[in-house]
Amino acid sequence: MTGRPGAGTLLAFLLAGVVYLAAGLPLLTTRAYEADVFDADAKRVVHDLARHDGTHYRTKVHPLFVLCLNPLGLALKAALVRPRLAALALNAAAAGAAVVLFRALLLRLGIAAPRAWLWTGLFATSATQVFFGLLPESYSFSSAALLLVFVAFAAGAAFPARLVAATAAFAMTVTNLAAAPLLAALAPAETGDRLRFRAARGLGLATLVLLLAVPLSLLQKRLYPGADVFFLPASVSEEENYLFRPGGLADVARRGSELAASVVFANLAAPTLVVSERADEPPVTRFGSPRPAGWAHAGLWAAALALALAGLARQRAWRRPLVVALAGWVGFNAVLHFVYGETLFLYSAHWTFAVIAIAAVGVEAMAARRRLAVPLALSLLIGLQVWTNAAFVRDLYRIYR
């Protein structure tokens, strides 16, 4: 990865970050920070980002989140005074960084610069990016860190840069450890080696990440006594509560359909909201059925995915290591979250970028015959997302006012 960011990149970062920040400001003083909104935990994340003392117990599964980000959050709080505002500003910056890193990934995948902006717009206006940009959560940082790993490998960065990126991704969420070994095994410059050697490199990289993370976790524990270390068996005991335990085939089928919708549709155009009121507590919010514009978006997006599959087959995408790694990453998350997690939208930041990037490669492979149709379709998809997700945000304002 060489060269300095261009003016367009900096402008995109600032624009995206400011939009996410502005969208989050109306929720700043509302009950959304104490509520169960798709199982998000904004109150805890504000604490992790902008307060030093107290319990930082989710460092069990977000291993170095506090060590990496709390100093920045405290500096912002010193300037902005309010912990929530400091956390929101840092969160919006992470979401803005994910946007420009996504475009960098598209360019490395061979997407022409003008079209890369359109696909980046699709990513930036997705329900996942909007929601995790406007409400502090660990997943905005996790998405940016994952994109950094993919860009580092796609750019053929030197090993130290890959190691730093992989460690940063693991620092945000433990399951991100799988991304770097997957990429190391399929690194574009190294595909001439035999598979077992590439796999050994991947495992070696994962081992180095863990060897770096253990002392850093101990340092975090020393600096933040309320933090937990990630490498003790007790650290994963709570996660058993979030395992999917089917009662029969109907439950399995329902879980599969919910997962498919979360991977492909609901993460782009937000469905309607289902609200469950609770006595003396903020209401619980989950997704319901698609909005009217969401149905139109789903139809057009399904057509785009069908075109993408044709393009990937025509291009023999299985010969492109980065595309295979992106598909493997989506597959890894699909398997993981078939068995783990209650509200699947919560984890969608981990796969949305990969789904859109794969679709971009496939569609662009067929775009030579559809030079006008593809930009028009992308513009319409972005417009439908803006329409549905603006309604989604307005609903959040109304529910938690």
Beta strands, then each sheet from edge to edge (+ up, - down):
strand 1: 36-37
strand 2: 273-278
strand 3: 281-287
sheet 1: 1+ 3+ 2-
end
